[in-house]
Amino acid sequence: MERRLTAILAVDMAGYSRLMEQNEEDIVTRQKVHRRELFDPQIASRAGRIVKTTGDGMLVEFASAQDAVRCAINIQLAMADREGASPEERRILYRLGINLGDVLFEDGDIFGDGVNVASRLEGLAKPGGICISDIVHQAVADKIKVPFRDMGNQRVKNISRPIRVWQWAPDASLPSPELPKAAQQQQVQFATAPDGVQIAWASIGQGMPVLKAPNWLNHLEYEWRSPIWHP
């Protein structure tokens, strides 16, 4: 048996049994199309190798963690587009998990703790999302500029030690919408009560101003007539 450091990608279809019960022919046909048009080309473009397939997923090896993560993100983004028009209850979504570790190779198959961890990471991922181990995150953090959320240490089945997990979801990679300039500008205005107390208020964007008035009762009548409320 040969042993070497490998990035392992575990893939599993979310809700496979439920989807198959609804319409197994449709699911199998669509899955084959996704495999032929998306998975196989993406994996090949990153020099990956499909080790094995199951009815609802596959196990893939890559020479580098960076290739595995880029491939996984490309697949999930493309799947969101390909399945976006499908009714939610019939939508095909995959969970992906990636680990980097020493694995054993024999007769084309791979074994070992590194493979088991990848499978557990896949189980932690949201449908349409990706979970990676901390060692994978360290390997790609400076090279792949997409946001991963730190889930902290997680306990998973049949792994004695806690695993630090990082999570990615499609919507996390979208840029935050920019606020209109008017909403970013803050204006501070002042008014003076008849007894000489100065009141300040700030406004940002549009809408009624919000004023913190600790002496509200003392200046209730004045504040009601204040230009704050009658610009």
C-alpha positions as CSV (number, residue, x, y, z in Angstrom):
1,M,0.0,0.0,0.0
2,E,1.1,3.5,-0.8
3,R,0.7,6.5,1.6
4,R,0.7,10.1,0.5
5,L,-0.6,13.6,1.4
6,T,-3.8,14.2,-0.5
7,A,-6.7,16.7,-0.5
8,I,-10.0,14.7,-0.3
9,L,-13.3,16.0,-1.4
10,A,-16.4,14.2,-0.2
11,V,-19.7,14.9,-2.1
12,D,-23.2,13.9,-1.0
13,M,-26.7,14.9,-2.3
14,A,-28.8,16.5,0.4
15,G,-32.2,14.8,0.9
16,Y,-31.4,12.0,-1.6
17,S,-34.0,9.5,-0.3
18,R,-36.8,12.0,-0.2
19,L,-36.0,13.2,-3.8
20,M,-35.8,9.6,-5.1
21,E,-39.1,8.8,-3.5
22,Q,-40.8,11.7,-5.3
23,N,-39.5,10.9,-8.8
24,E,-36.4,8.7,-9.1
25,E,-36.2,8.7,-12.9
26,D,-36.1,12.5,-12.9
27,I,-33.5,12.7,-10.2
28,V,-31.2,10.1,-11.7
29,T,-31.4,11.8,-15.1
30,R,-30.7,15.2,-13.8
31,Q,-27.8,13.9,-11.6
32,K,-26.2,12.3,-14.7
33,V,-26.4,15.6,-16.6
34,H,-24.8,17.5,-13.7
35,R,-22.1,14.8,-13.5
36,R,-21.4,15.0,-17.3
37,E,-21.7,18.7,-17.8
38,L,-20.3,20.1,-14.5
39,F,-18.6,17.7,-12.1
40,D,-16.4,15.7,-14.5
41,P,-15.1,18.8,-16.3
42,Q,-14.5,20.8,-13.1
43,I,-12.7,17.9,-11.5
44,A,-10.6,17.3,-14.6
45,S,-9.7,20.9,-14.9
46,R,-8.1,20.8,-11.4
47,A,-6.3,17.5,-12.1
48,G,-8.6,15.7,-9.7
49,R,-9.5,12.0,-9.7
50,I,-12.8,10.5,-8.9
51,V,-12.0,7.6,-6.5
52,K,-15.5,6.2,-6.2
53,T,-19.1,7.1,-6.7
54,T,-22.3,6.1,-4.8
55,G,-25.9,6.7,-5.7
56,D,-25.9,10.1,-4.0
57,G,-22.3,11.2,-4.1
58,M,-18.6,10.6,-4.7
59,L,-15.1,10.8,-3.3
60,V,-12.5,12.8,-5.2
61,E,-8.7,13.2,-4.6
62,F,-6.6,16.2,-5.5
63,A,-2.9,16.9,-5.4
64,S,-3.4,20.2,-3.6
65,A,-5.9,21.7,-1.2
66,Q,-6.2,24.8,-3.3
67,D,-7.4,22.8,-6.4
68,A,-9.9,21.0,-4.2
69,V,-11.4,24.2,-2.8
70,R,-11.5,26.0,-6.1
71,C,-13.2,23.0,-7.7
72,A,-15.7,22.7,-4.9
73,I,-16.7,26.4,-5.0
74,N,-17.1,26.4,-8.8
75,I,-19.3,23.4,-8.5
76,Q,-21.5,24.8,-5.8
77,L,-21.9,28.2,-7.6
78,A,-22.8,26.5,-10.8
79,M,-25.2,24.1,-9.1
80,A,-27.0,27.1,-7.6
81,D,-27.5,28.5,-11.1
82,R,-28.5,25.1,-12.7
83,E,-31.0,24.3,-10.0
84,G,-32.3,27.8,-9.2
85,A,-35.4,27.4,-11.4
86,S,-36.4,24.1,-9.9
87,P,-39.1,24.0,-7.2
88,E,-37.4,24.1,-3.8
89,E,-38.8,20.6,-2.8
90,R,-37.3,19.1,-6.0
91,R,-34.0,21.0,-6.1
92,I,-30.8,19.0,-6.2
93,L,-28.2,20.4,-3.8
94,Y,-25.0,18.8,-2.6
95,R,-23.0,19.0,0.6
96,L,-19.2,19.1,0.2
97,G,-16.5,18.4,2.7
98,I,-12.7,18.9,2.2
99,N,-9.8,17.6,4.2
100,L,-6.0,17.4,3.8
101,G,-4.2,14.4,5.2
102,D,-2.1,11.3,4.8
103,V,-4.2,8.6,3.1
104,L,-3.5,5.0,2.0
105,F,-3.9,4.0,-1.6
106,E,-4.7,0.4,-2.7
107,D,-6.2,-0.8,-5.9
108,G,-7.4,2.6,-6.9
109,D,-9.2,3.2,-3.6
110,I,-8.2,5.4,-0.7
111,F,-8.5,4.8,3.1
112,G,-7.6,6.3,6.4
113,D,-8.4,9.0,9.0
114,G,-8.1,11.8,6.4
115,V,-10.9,10.2,4.3
116,N,-13.1,9.8,7.4
117,V,-12.7,13.4,8.4
118,A,-13.6,14.6,4.9
119,S,-16.8,12.5,5.1
120,R,-17.7,14.0,8.5
121,L,-17.1,17.5,7.2
122,E,-19.4,16.9,4.3
123,G,-22.1,16.0,6.9
124,L,-21.7,19.3,8.6
125,A,-22.1,21.4,5.5
126,K,-25.3,23.1,4.6
127,P,-27.1,22.0,1.4
128,G,-25.3,23.9,-1.4
129,G,-22.4,24.7,1.0
130,I,-18.9,23.5,1.8
131,C,-17.1,22.7,5.1
132,I,-13.3,22.4,5.2
133,S,-10.9,21.4,8.0
134,D,-8.6,23.9,9.6
135,I,-5.5,22.5,7.9
136,V,-7.2,23.1,4.5
137,H,-8.2,26.7,5.6
138,Q,-4.6,27.4,6.5
139,A,-3.4,26.1,3.1
140,V,-5.8,28.3,1.1
141,A,-6.6,31.4,3.2
142,D,-4.0,33.6,1.5
143,K,-4.7,32.2,-2.0
144,I,-8.4,32.0,-2.3
145,K,-10.2,35.3,-1.5
146,V,-13.6,34.0,-0.5
147,P,-15.1,34.2,3.0
148,F,-15.2,31.1,5.2
149,R,-16.9,31.3,8.6
150,D,-15.1,29.8,11.6
151,M,-17.4,27.2,13.2
152,G,-14.9,26.4,15.9
153,N,-14.2,22.9,17.2
154,Q,-16.8,20.3,16.3
155,R,-17.3,16.8,17.6
156,V,-18.2,14.3,14.9
157,K,-19.2,10.7,14.9
158,N,-16.3,8.1,15.3
159,I,-13.6,10.8,15.4
160,S,-12.2,11.0,19.0
161,R,-10.7,14.5,18.7
162,P,-12.6,17.7,18.0
163,I,-12.2,19.1,14.5
164,R,-12.0,22.8,13.8
165,V,-14.3,23.5,10.9
166,W,-14.7,26.4,8.4
167,Q,-17.9,26.9,6.5
168,W,-18.7,28.4,3.1
169,A,-22.1,29.1,1.6
170,P,-22.9,30.6,-1.8
171,D,-24.5,33.8,-0.5
172,A,-21.4,34.5,1.7
173,S,-19.3,35.1,-1.5
174,L,-21.6,37.9,-2.7
175,P,-20.4,41.4,-2.1
176,S,-22.4,43.5,0.4
177,P,-24.6,46.1,-1.3
178,E,-23.3,49.6,-1.1
179,L,-25.3,52.1,0.8
180,P,-26.4,55.2,-1.1
181,K,-24.2,58.1,-0.3
182,A,-27.1,60.0,1.3
183,A,-27.4,57.2,3.8
184,Q,-23.7,57.3,4.7
185,Q,-23.6,61.1,5.4
186,Q,-24.3,62.1,9.0
187,Q,-25.6,65.6,9.8
188,V,-25.4,67.0,13.4
189,Q,-27.8,69.9,14.2
190,F,-28.3,71.9,17.3
191,A,-31.2,73.7,19.0
192,T,-31.3,75.7,22.2
193,A,-34.2,75.5,24.7
194,P,-35.6,78.7,26.3
195,D,-33.7,77.9,29.5
196,G,-30.4,77.8,27.6
197,V,-30.1,74.0,27.5
198,Q,-28.6,73.0,24.1
199,I,-29.9,69.9,22.4
200,A,-28.0,68.1,19.6
201,W,-29.3,65.5,17.2
202,A,-27.8,63.5,14.4
203,S,-29.5,62.3,11.2
204,I,-28.3,59.6,8.8
205,G,-30.1,59.1,5.5
206,Q,-33.8,59.6,5.3
207,G,-36.7,59.3,7.8
208,M,-37.6,60.8,11.1
209,P,-34.7,61.7,13.4
210,V,-34.1,59.7,16.5
211,L,-33.2,61.8,19.6
212,K,-31.9,60.7,22.9
213,A,-33.3,63.1,25.4
214,P,-32.4,62.4,29.0
215,N,-34.2,65.6,30.1
216,W,-37.3,64.7,28.1
217,L,-39.8,65.7,30.8
218,N,-38.2,69.0,31.5
219,H,-38.3,70.0,27.8
220,L,-41.4,68.1,26.5
221,E,-43.2,71.2,25.3
222,Y,-40.2,72.7,23.7
223,E,-39.1,69.5,22.0
224,W,-42.5,69.1,20.5
225,R,-42.1,72.5,18.9
226,S,-38.5,71.8,18.0
227,P,-37.3,72.1,14.4
228,I,-36.3,68.4,14.7
229,W,-39.9,67.4,14.1
230,H,-40.8,70.2,11.8
231,P,-37.9,70.6,9.3
